[in-house]
Amino acid sequence: MRGRVNDWLRSVIGCGVRAAGAVLSGLIKVRLWRFETKQERLKRTYQGSFNKNKSAGGRFALTSGSAGDPKKILYTNHRVREVKIVFSDMFARACRALQIKRTSLYVFSSFEPDDSLTSMLLDEVDLPNYPTTLQAPYRTQRHPAIRALAAEYGATAVRLWIITSANPGVLYSTNPSTLSTFFDDLAHHWRDSSELIRNWCKDQRRFNSDVRKIARRLASAGSKARLQTIAGSDTSLPIATWAPAVEAYICWTGGYVKPFLDRLQKHLPSPRYRLLPMYSMSTETIETLPYFEHGDVYFIPLAPGVVYEFAEETKPERLINPTELEPGKLYEMIVSDSYGLRRYRTGDLFLCQRKLKGLPDLVFVRRRGLQYSFTGEKLTAEQVSLVFEQLRERYPQVCADRYLTCLPAAETIPHYKVLLVSEAQNAPVDLQEVAARCDEFLCAINCEYRSKRASGRLGPVDFIQTGTKEFAETFASQGWESQFKFLPLCPYLTWSDAKRVS
């Protein structure tokens, strides 16, 4: 009975979300129509003062440091609210445009606070009100009782319990790697991941009153039976069994995350599950917003209060307005805003796919200037990415839909270590053979690398296999789910740094 009542209330909330999406869809059309006028007005405003301190207080959010040392970005209370409003606006419009039936949302957020912006946006210790937990069950995760469960059973087990109980319609993860890791963990460690549910089904009285209160709020129609099914299974079950209402997932799709997206297709296959790409955002600023039209989605430089300029990849000194971008070309985004950024070069390169009402539809491609050089070889992320694609084609049984990254190491002779992130116990091909082939591909694509290898100034590539959780714990540390950028080449992290973390 409790689950049916909760679901009825969820449906009422869903009607409100979709209605809000209809209103917001009209408002964004107005903003699109007034774009050039607004940009000119903001430019005149920012010529004077750039510091808008609308409210006292605030905290510093750390950037990921994917292009060097992490930066500290001040987020006042007002600024945090603005970011939350932007996300809520996007979600409501997406639910309306995609006709999502069940709008309750589960976010794969960290159970423990860290210095990332994502963590700051979810910073709460008290139990949210009843309607909030119905629409956003993930917001119970910072409650001390739930954090205690995560400490005892692990994050995957608690997530499985919450998702099965609440049966949300949409899953969200900033990084697809977080979603992929969750499903892989279920597949490979089902007994550990389902232990919490087995104990819950055996005797709920062993759990404290706060956990039981949260469980009542999370309950959905049929959740008791689904929990019992999990408790009685010795092998992993598909998501359709324990969360049948899920129909869409939102995550970042730009840059170098394709291996994780490929793995997610195995767990969340299309067209049964729809992927909605996340809009582009850095800790410094919101870069694009989604615009839905005729079943399609465009990503437009339309964040409130931001002035956008661009520089063509081959002409970085010449700045142009968004309306001047040409489809098929790469551009670096330059932004100014009311929080102190003035023609700030984001270092993010976007492909202009097409135009919509004169504005570019932008897809994030890569960061500018990701490279490492021990001895002058200037190995770039683009070169490493091409080599990894060649390895995936040559050794699909080892490297296909697996994450690969390259770290510099200075043990005796400088060389590069390539990490293969895989749950497989034993690779079907000798990794030394893969390493030799990787070295050969690097020599072919970078003449300086080939020269340094021939002279002995660079040693051969070392190939290492590690599990996803081990990789995250060793190389990404706390907050990896929301903050760590999975790059093919990590110029800000060396092998010695990683060993110090471990």
C-alpha positions as CSV (number, residue, x, y, z in Angstrom):
1,M,0.0,0.0,0.0
2,R,2.8,2.4,0.9
3,G,4.5,1.8,-2.5
4,R,1.2,2.5,-4.4
5,V,0.7,5.8,-2.5
6,N,4.3,6.9,-3.1
7,D,3.9,6.1,-6.8
8,W,0.7,8.1,-7.1
9,L,2.4,11.1,-5.6
10,R,5.4,10.5,-7.9
11,S,3.0,10.7,-10.9
12,V,1.5,13.9,-9.6
13,I,5.1,15.4,-9.2
14,G,5.8,14.1,-12.8
15,C,2.8,16.0,-14.2
16,G,4.2,19.1,-12.5
17,V,7.7,18.5,-13.9
18,R,6.4,18.1,-17.5
19,A,4.2,21.1,-17.2
20,A,7.2,23.2,-16.0
21,G,9.1,21.8,-18.9
22,A,6.5,23.1,-21.3
23,V,6.7,26.6,-19.8
24,L,10.6,26.5,-19.8
25,S,10.7,25.3,-23.4
26,G,8.8,28.5,-24.4
27,L,11.1,30.7,-22.3
28,I,14.3,29.2,-23.9
29,K,12.9,30.0,-27.4
30,V,12.6,33.6,-26.3
31,R,16.2,33.6,-25.0
32,L,17.3,32.1,-28.4
33,W,15.5,34.8,-30.3
34,R,17.0,37.6,-28.1
35,F,20.5,36.0,-28.0
36,E,22.5,38.6,-30.0
37,T,20.8,41.6,-28.2
38,K,21.5,40.0,-24.8
39,Q,25.1,39.3,-25.7
40,E,25.7,42.9,-26.7
41,R,24.1,44.2,-23.5
42,L,26.3,41.8,-21.4
43,K,29.4,43.0,-23.2
44,R,28.7,46.6,-22.3
45,T,27.9,45.6,-18.7
46,Y,31.1,43.6,-18.3
47,Q,33.3,46.4,-19.5
48,G,32.8,48.0,-16.2
49,S,32.5,45.5,-13.3
50,F,33.0,41.8,-13.5
51,N,32.4,40.9,-9.8
52,K,28.8,40.1,-9.0
53,N,28.6,39.3,-5.2
54,K,24.9,38.8,-4.8
55,S,25.1,37.0,-1.5
56,A,27.5,36.5,1.3
57,G,29.2,33.3,2.1
58,G,30.3,30.6,-0.2
59,R,32.9,27.9,-0.7
60,F,35.7,27.1,-3.1
61,A,35.2,24.3,-5.7
62,L,38.3,22.6,-7.1
63,T,38.6,22.0,-10.8
64,S,39.7,18.6,-11.9
65,G,43.1,19.9,-13.0
66,S,43.0,18.0,-16.3
67,A,45.1,20.7,-17.9
68,G,47.5,21.3,-15.0
69,D,47.1,22.3,-11.4
70,P,43.6,22.4,-10.0
71,K,42.1,25.9,-9.6
72,K,39.9,27.1,-6.8
73,I,36.7,28.7,-8.0
74,L,34.5,30.7,-5.5
75,Y,30.9,29.6,-5.4
76,T,28.6,32.0,-3.5
77,N,25.3,30.7,-2.3
78,H,23.6,32.6,-5.2
79,R,25.9,31.0,-7.7
80,V,25.2,27.5,-6.4
81,R,21.5,28.2,-6.7
82,E,21.9,29.4,-10.3
83,V,23.7,26.1,-11.3
84,K,20.9,24.1,-9.6
85,I,18.3,26.0,-11.5
86,V,20.1,25.4,-14.8
87,F,20.1,21.7,-14.2
88,S,16.5,21.6,-13.1
89,D,15.5,23.6,-16.2
90,M,17.4,21.1,-18.4
91,F,15.8,18.1,-16.7
92,A,12.2,19.5,-16.9
93,R,12.5,20.3,-20.6
94,A,14.1,16.9,-21.3
95,C,11.2,15.1,-19.6
96,R,8.7,17.1,-21.6
97,A,10.5,16.7,-24.9
98,L,11.2,13.0,-24.5
99,Q,7.8,12.3,-22.9
100,I,9.4,10.5,-20.0
101,K,6.7,8.8,-18.0
102,R,8.3,8.5,-14.6
103,T,10.3,11.7,-13.8
104,S,11.9,10.5,-10.5
105,L,15.6,10.9,-10.8
106,Y,18.5,8.9,-9.3
107,V,21.9,10.7,-9.4
108,F,25.1,8.6,-8.9
109,S,26.5,11.1,-6.4
110,S,29.3,10.5,-3.9
111,F,28.3,9.4,-0.4
112,E,31.1,11.4,1.1
113,P,31.6,15.2,0.5
114,D,34.7,16.3,-1.5
115,D,35.9,19.6,-3.0
116,S,34.1,19.2,-6.4
117,L,31.3,21.3,-7.6
118,T,29.1,18.3,-7.9
119,S,29.6,17.5,-4.2
120,M,28.8,21.1,-3.3
121,L,25.5,21.0,-5.2
122,L,24.5,17.9,-3.2
123,D,25.7,19.1,0.2
124,E,23.1,18.3,2.8
125,V,23.1,16.2,5.9
126,D,19.5,16.3,7.0
127,L,16.8,14.1,5.5
128,P,15.0,16.1,2.7
129,N,11.3,16.5,2.9
130,Y,8.9,13.8,1.8
131,P,8.1,15.0,-1.8
132,T,11.8,15.6,-2.5
133,T,12.8,12.0,-1.6
134,L,10.0,10.8,-3.9
135,Q,11.3,12.8,-6.8
136,A,15.1,12.5,-6.0
137,P,15.8,9.4,-3.9
138,Y,19.5,10.0,-4.2
139,R,19.2,12.9,-1.8
140,T,18.9,10.5,1.1
141,Q,22.5,9.4,0.5
142,R,24.2,12.1,2.6
143,H,22.1,11.2,5.7
144,P,24.3,9.6,8.4
145,A,22.3,6.4,8.5
146,I,22.8,5.8,4.7
147,R,26.4,6.8,4.8
148,A,26.8,4.2,7.6
149,L,25.3,1.6,5.4
150,A,27.7,2.5,2.6
151,A,30.6,2.1,5.0
152,E,29.4,-1.3,6.0
153,Y,28.1,-2.8,2.7
154,G,29.8,-0.6,0.0
155,A,28.4,2.1,-2.3
156,T,27.2,-0.4,-5.0
157,A,25.1,-2.3,-2.5
158,V,23.4,0.8,-1.1
159,R,22.7,2.1,-4.6
160,L,21.1,-1.2,-5.6
161,W,18.9,-1.1,-2.5
162,I,17.8,2.6,-3.2
163,I,17.2,2.1,-6.9
164,T,15.3,-1.1,-6.4
165,S,13.1,0.4,-3.7
166,A,12.4,3.7,-5.5
167,N,12.3,2.4,-9.1
168,P,13.2,5.8,-10.7
169,G,12.6,6.6,-14.3
170,V,15.9,8.3,-15.1
171,L,19.5,7.7,-14.0
172,Y,22.1,10.5,-14.1
173,S,25.9,10.3,-13.8
174,T,28.3,13.1,-14.8
175,N,30.8,10.6,-15.9
176,P,29.6,7.5,-17.8
177,S,32.5,5.6,-16.1
178,T,30.5,5.8,-12.8
179,L,27.5,4.2,-14.3
180,S,29.6,1.6,-16.1
181,T,31.5,0.8,-12.9
182,F,28.3,0.3,-11.0
183,F,26.9,-2.3,-13.5
184,D,30.3,-4.0,-13.8
185,D,30.5,-4.3,-10.0
186,L,27.1,-5.9,-9.9
187,A,28.0,-8.3,-12.7
188,H,31.3,-9.4,-11.0
189,H,30.5,-9.1,-7.3
190,W,26.8,-9.8,-7.1
191,R,26.9,-11.6,-3.8
192,D,28.7,-8.7,-2.1
193,S,26.5,-6.1,-3.9
194,S,23.3,-7.9,-2.8
195,E,24.2,-8.6,0.8
196,L,22.5,-5.5,2.1
197,I,19.2,-6.5,0.4
198,R,19.5,-10.1,1.7
199,N,19.9,-8.9,5.2
200,W,17.1,-6.4,4.7
201,C,14.7,-9.1,3.5
202,K,15.7,-11.4,6.4
203,D,15.0,-8.9,9.2
204,Q,14.4,-5.2,8.8
205,R,14.4,-4.8,12.5
206,R,18.2,-5.2,12.6
207,F,18.4,-1.8,10.8
208,N,18.0,1.4,12.8
209,S,14.8,3.6,12.8
210,D,16.3,6.2,10.4
211,V,17.0,3.5,7.7
212,R,13.5,2.1,8.1
213,K,12.0,5.6,7.8
214,I,14.0,6.3,4.6
215,A,12.9,2.9,3.3
216,R,9.2,3.8,3.7
217,R,9.8,7.0,1.7
218,L,11.6,5.1,-1.0
219,A,9.1,2.3,-1.4
220,S,7.4,1.9,-4.8
221,A,4.8,-0.5,-6.1
222,G,6.3,-4.0,-6.3
223,S,9.5,-3.0,-4.6
224,K,9.1,-5.6,-1.8
225,A,8.8,-8.4,-4.4
226,R,11.8,-7.0,-6.4
227,L,13.9,-6.9,-3.3
228,Q,13.0,-10.5,-2.5
229,T,13.9,-11.6,-6.1
230,I,17.4,-10.0,-5.7
231,A,17.8,-11.7,-2.3
232,G,17.0,-15.1,-3.7
233,S,19.4,-14.8,-6.7
234,D,23.0,-16.1,-6.7
235,T,23.7,-14.4,-10.1
236,S,23.4,-10.9,-11.3
237,L,20.0,-9.8,-12.6
238,P,19.4,-7.2,-15.4
239,I,18.2,-3.8,-14.5
240,A,14.8,-4.5,-16.1
241,T,14.2,-7.0,-13.2
242,W,15.0,-4.7,-10.3
243,A,14.2,-1.2,-11.7
244,P,11.6,-1.7,-14.5
245,A,10.6,2.0,-14.7
246,V,14.1,3.2,-15.8
247,E,13.8,4.4,-19.4
248,A,16.6,7.0,-19.8
249,Y,20.0,7.9,-18.6
250,I,21.9,11.1,-18.7
251,C,25.7,11.4,-18.8
252,W,28.6,13.2,-20.4
253,T,29.3,11.9,-23.9
254,G,32.1,14.3,-25.0
255,G,35.8,13.8,-25.2
256,Y,37.3,10.4,-24.5
257,V,34.5,8.4,-22.8
258,K,33.5,6.2,-25.7
259,P,34.7,3.0,-24.1
260,F,32.4,3.5,-21.1
261,L,29.5,4.4,-23.4
262,D,30.1,1.2,-25.3
263,R,30.1,-0.8,-22.1
264,L,26.9,0.9,-20.9
265,Q,25.2,-0.3,-24.1
266,K,25.5,-3.8,-22.8
267,H,23.7,-2.9,-19.6
268,L,21.3,-0.2,-21.0
269,P,20.8,-1.2,-24.6
270,S,19.0,1.1,-27.0
271,P,16.3,1.7,-27.9
272,R,14.9,0.3,-24.7
273,Y,17.0,2.8,-22.8
274,R,17.5,6.3,-24.2
275,L,20.8,8.2,-23.7
276,L,20.5,12.0,-23.2
277,P,23.9,13.6,-23.5
278,M,24.7,16.0,-20.7
279,Y,25.3,19.6,-21.6
280,S,28.9,20.9,-21.4
281,M,30.0,22.5,-18.1
282,S,33.3,23.2,-16.4
283,T,33.8,24.3,-12.8
284,E,34.5,27.8,-14.2
285,T,31.3,28.2,-16.2
286,I,28.4,26.5,-18.0
287,E,29.4,26.2,-21.6
288,T,26.3,24.9,-23.4
289,L,22.7,24.2,-22.8
290,P,20.4,21.6,-24.5
291,Y,17.7,22.8,-26.9
292,F,15.0,20.3,-27.8
293,E,13.2,20.5,-31.2
294,H,11.3,17.9,-33.2
295,G,12.8,15.0,-31.2
296,D,16.3,16.2,-31.7
297,V,18.7,17.9,-29.2
298,Y,21.1,20.8,-29.9
299,F,23.7,22.1,-27.6
300,I,23.8,25.9,-27.8
301,P,26.1,28.4,-26.0
302,L,23.1,29.9,-24.1
303,A,24.0,29.9,-20.4
304,P,22.5,32.9,-18.6
305,G,25.0,35.8,-17.9
306,V,27.8,34.4,-20.1
307,V,29.4,36.2,-23.1
308,Y,30.7,33.7,-25.6
309,E,33.5,34.2,-28.1
310,F,35.4,31.6,-30.1
311,A,38.7,31.1,-31.8
312,E,39.2,28.8,-34.7
313,E,41.7,26.0,-33.8
314,T,44.1,27.1,-36.5
315,K,43.7,30.9,-35.8
316,P,43.7,31.2,-32.0
317,E,44.4,34.9,-32.0
318,R,41.2,35.9,-33.9
319,L,38.1,36.0,-31.8
320,I,34.7,35.7,-33.4
321,N,31.1,35.7,-32.2
322,P,29.0,32.5,-32.0
323,T,26.9,33.4,-35.1
324,E,30.1,33.3,-37.2
325,L,31.0,29.7,-36.5
326,E,31.0,27.4,-39.5
327,P,29.8,23.7,-39.4
328,G,32.6,21.2,-39.6
329,K,35.2,23.3,-37.9
330,L,36.9,23.1,-34.5
331,Y,36.8,26.1,-32.2
332,E,38.1,27.0,-28.7
333,M,35.5,28.5,-26.4
334,I,36.3,31.9,-24.7
335,V,34.0,33.2,-22.0
336,S,33.3,36.3,-19.9
337,D,30.8,36.3,-17.0
338,S,29.7,38.3,-14.0
339,Y,31.8,36.2,-11.6
340,G,35.2,37.6,-12.8
341,L,36.0,35.7,-16.0
342,R,37.2,38.1,-18.7
343,R,37.9,36.5,-22.1
344,Y,38.8,33.3,-20.2
345,R,40.2,30.7,-22.6
346,T,38.6,27.4,-21.4
347,G,41.0,25.3,-23.4
348,D,38.0,23.2,-24.6
349,L,37.7,22.5,-28.3
350,F,34.2,22.1,-29.8
351,L,33.0,20.9,-33.1
352,C,30.4,23.0,-34.7
353,Q,28.0,20.3,-36.1
354,R,25.3,22.5,-37.6
355,K,23.5,25.8,-37.0
356,L,20.1,26.5,-35.4
357,K,18.6,29.9,-35.9
358,G,22.1,31.2,-36.5
359,L,23.7,29.7,-33.4
360,P,26.1,26.7,-33.4
361,D,25.3,23.2,-32.2
362,L,28.5,22.4,-30.3
363,V,30.0,19.0,-29.4
364,F,33.0,18.8,-27.1
365,V,35.9,17.1,-28.8
366,R,38.9,17.5,-26.6
367,R,41.0,19.8,-24.5
368,R,43.7,21.9,-26.2
369,G,47.3,21.2,-25.2
370,L,47.2,17.8,-23.5
371,Q,50.7,16.5,-24.0
372,Y,53.7,15.2,-22.1
373,S,57.4,15.4,-23.0
374,F,60.2,13.6,-21.1
375,T,62.9,14.2,-23.7
376,G,61.3,16.5,-26.3
377,E,58.9,13.9,-27.8
378,K,55.8,16.0,-27.2
379,L,53.4,13.1,-27.1
380,T,49.8,14.4,-27.3
381,A,46.5,13.1,-26.2
382,E,45.3,13.0,-29.9
383,Q,48.2,10.8,-30.8
384,V,47.7,8.5,-27.9
385,S,43.9,8.3,-28.7
386,L,44.7,7.2,-32.3
387,V,47.1,4.6,-31.0
388,F,44.5,3.3,-28.5
389,E,42.0,3.0,-31.4
390,Q,44.5,1.0,-33.4
391,L,45.0,-1.3,-30.4
392,R,41.3,-1.8,-30.0
393,E,41.0,-2.8,-33.7
394,R,44.1,-5.1,-33.5
395,Y,43.2,-6.7,-30.1
396,P,39.4,-6.4,-29.7
397,Q,39.3,-9.3,-27.2
398,V,41.7,-7.3,-24.9
399,C,41.0,-3.6,-25.6
400,A,37.6,-3.2,-27.1
401,D,35.2,-1.2,-24.8
402,R,38.0,-1.1,-22.2
403,Y,39.4,2.1,-20.8
404,L,43.1,2.8,-21.6
405,T,45.2,5.6,-20.2
406,C,48.9,6.5,-20.5
407,L,51.0,7.7,-17.6
408,P,54.6,8.9,-17.7
409,A,57.1,7.0,-15.5
410,A,60.6,7.8,-14.6
411,E,61.9,4.6,-13.1
412,T,65.6,4.3,-14.2
413,I,64.8,5.0,-17.9
414,P,61.9,7.4,-18.7
415,H,59.0,5.5,-20.4
416,Y,55.2,5.4,-20.5
417,K,53.0,3.0,-18.7
418,V,49.7,2.1,-20.4
419,L,46.9,1.0,-18.0
420,L,44.2,-1.4,-19.2
421,V,41.2,-1.1,-16.9
422,S,39.4,-4.4,-17.1
423,E,37.7,-6.8,-14.8
424,A,38.9,-9.9,-16.7
425,Q,41.2,-12.0,-14.6
426,N,43.5,-13.0,-17.4
427,A,44.0,-11.3,-20.7
428,P,43.5,-13.7,-23.7
429,V,46.6,-12.2,-25.3
430,D,50.1,-11.7,-23.8
431,L,50.1,-8.1,-22.6
432,Q,53.8,-7.8,-23.5
433,E,52.8,-8.4,-27.1
434,V,50.2,-5.6,-26.8
435,A,52.8,-3.3,-25.2
436,A,55.3,-4.0,-28.1
437,R,52.6,-3.2,-30.6
438,C,51.6,0.0,-28.7
439,D,55.3,1.1,-28.8
440,E,55.4,0.4,-32.5
441,F,52.3,2.5,-33.2
442,L,53.7,5.4,-31.1
443,C,56.9,5.3,-33.1
444,A,54.9,5.4,-36.3
445,I,52.8,8.4,-35.2
446,N,55.4,10.5,-33.5
447,C,58.8,10.9,-35.1
448,E,60.4,12.4,-32.0
449,Y,59.2,9.4,-29.9
450,R,60.7,7.1,-32.5
451,S,64.0,8.9,-32.4
452,K,64.2,8.9,-28.6
453,R,63.4,5.2,-28.5
454,A,66.1,4.5,-31.0
455,S,68.7,6.4,-29.0
456,G,67.6,4.8,-25.7
457,R,66.5,8.0,-24.1
458,L,63.0,6.6,-23.8
459,G,62.3,3.0,-22.7
460,P,59.7,0.7,-24.1
461,V,56.0,0.9,-23.1
462,D,54.9,-1.0,-20.1
463,F,51.4,-2.5,-20.1
464,I,49.6,-2.9,-16.8
465,Q,46.1,-4.4,-16.2
466,T,44.0,-3.2,-13.2
467,G,40.4,-3.4,-12.1
468,T,38.0,-0.5,-12.3
469,K,37.7,0.0,-8.5
470,E,41.4,-0.5,-8.0
471,F,42.1,2.1,-10.7
472,A,39.7,4.6,-9.1
473,E,41.1,4.1,-5.6
474,T,44.7,4.3,-6.7
475,F,44.7,6.9,-9.5
476,A,41.6,9.0,-8.9
477,S,41.3,9.0,-5.1
478,Q,38.3,10.5,-3.3
479,G,35.6,12.1,-5.4
480,W,36.6,10.3,-8.6
481,E,32.9,9.7,-9.6
482,S,32.2,13.4,-10.1
483,Q,35.6,15.0,-10.6
484,F,38.2,12.7,-12.2
485,K,38.5,13.1,-15.9
486,F,39.3,9.9,-17.8
487,L,41.8,11.1,-20.3
488,P,43.9,9.0,-22.7
489,L,47.0,10.9,-21.6
490,C,47.2,12.2,-18.0
491,P,49.9,14.9,-18.1
492,Y,49.0,16.0,-14.5
493,L,49.6,12.5,-13.0
494,T,52.8,10.5,-13.2
495,W,53.3,6.9,-12.1
496,S,55.2,8.0,-9.0
497,D,52.3,10.3,-8.1
498,A,49.9,7.3,-8.4
499,K,52.0,5.1,-6.3
500,R,52.1,7.7,-3.6
501,V,48.3,7.8,-3.6
502,S,48.1,4.0,-3.3
